[in-house]
Structures are given as C-alpha cells and as structure tokens.
Amino acid sequence: MEQNTLDVTERSEVFEFASLRDLVNQALHQNFGEIQLNNGLTTGFRELDEAIQGLKKGQLSTIAVRQGMGKTALMLSMANNIAVKNNHSVAIFSPERSSKKITNRLIESETGMSLDRLVNGKLKASERDHMYSLVSHIAKANIFLDDTPNPSVDELLKKARQLKISNNIELIIIDYLELLSSGYDQNDTRQEELGRIVAALKDIAAELNIPVLLFSQLPGFYPSNIMQKPSLKEIPVFLAEISDVVMFLHRSDMKPNGVANQTHDLVELVIGKFNGQKSEQIVELRFIESLAKFTDR
C-alpha cells in the first residue's frame, strides 16, 4: 500500500521554531515568562511571586497599610492583575467603598483616563476604539463585588460559599478587617472580636481551598510617620499568629512635608512573615501616582 508522501515527510522531519517569548527575553536580558507557582495564585507582581510563591490555596495572607498610603490602589492593582490580566475569578468584599466607585477606579486606572472624559470627552476614533477595548476587557473579568456596609463575618462567609458554588471563585479579597463585625452581641473586647473574625477567615480559606487576601489598616496616618517602617510589632498578636503571610506597604517616595519625590517612585512591600518564618524580606514595586496604580519596578 502506498503511503502518502506528505505523511512520510511529516514523520521524518522535525522542525524547530523560535519562541517569540524566548527572543524577547534574550533581547531584554530578562525573563518575561510565567513563574511556575506551586499551589499558588499569581499576584501579578513578579518579584512578589518569587518571594512568596503566590497566594497559596487554603491560606490567609494579610497586607497591613497605614491610612493614606495607597491601600485601595494596591488592592485594585492586585485584583486587576489577577482577574483582568490572568483571567482568575475573584470576589471582593469592600465595606469601605461602593461597587460603583471601585468599578470607576478600575476603569480609570487601566485606561489612564478619567471616567468623565471617557463618557463626555472628544476622543479621536482610534483613541476611542482603544479605550473601549480596554474597558471591554475589564467588563469581561470575573470580579464579583459586594459593598455591604459593616457586614458580619458570617454574612460574608455565606456569600463566599455561594460564589464558590456558582462561579468557582479562586480568591477572596477583603478591604478591610476593621470594618467587619462578628454579628454577635457579646461582652468581648473589640480585639477579641477581631481575633474571632480573622480565625473565621482562615477557616473559610481552608474550607474552600482558595487564598484569602485580607487588608488591615494600621494605626496612624501617612505621611506623618513615613520614616518608620512597619513591622509585626504594630499589628495585633492574633493577626500575626493566624495569618500565614503578613506584608506591610511602606512608601518612602514621599518627603517629610508630604510632597511626592518626583525622582523616586519605588515603594516597598515588606514581607514580615512567610512560610512560618518571620525573617523580613522586601519587594520593591513602582507606584504610578497619576493612575493610582502599582506595577512591577
């Protein structure tokens, strides 16, 4: 029986093709490929992923931030990296800001344009098409927002379980701890109540086998004490002990008078606890003030 000539050729010759990713890496002398994470969900920040191996399933990661330092900007930058750019399903519980405001900030951060100009501004056809393409990408993201004010932790957990069943969420983000309540009228102190809430959040991470990313607000205002780098000593003992990973956002890009240093836009994410160890690591991120957005440095 005659064998097809094309079939013989395909089997006898092996072709090698150049990978564009490899060529880009060679040209720029760095690796833009994906980091292989062991049971972790990428944060979208390369150096942070290398340091903590992503947000681990079943674990509670806490980021503590002083007021005015960019907590919401960091939260939305991570949500954008994870859900919009990497197509993961994310639930955001934000008692502090309405879902509408969060959506507006996501749009403005990604497009680099105010919502007013997007809606009412005179844009060139090419500019409009580009912006609408970006907005369409955001609209397709699997981000589920809940802005219930002063939610009880039980209410939050019920909604998280429902989202896991209906939309297979891969990450829960909570902004922020101090706005949650236990929902019980007990004689416990506020610190004891917060301790129970954090323990419940750790339990839901294990139950749903997904990471929980919890933001917590440190006492004090920024930039009144910018020279003081935050540490584990500044957060309640229960938060340091229950959390699997603890990080602090520290901005040294401001002068003591509160004015941004135009020549220095790098900020530090201090890893105070990781993998059971409390040896400090520092990851640098870039903060784009005009977009209220964090990126790789």
Summary of the structure (lengths in Angstrom):
residues: 297
radius of gyration: 22.3
end to end distance: 62.7
largest distance: 88.6
contacts: 878
relative contact order: 0.17
helix: 41%
strand: 23%
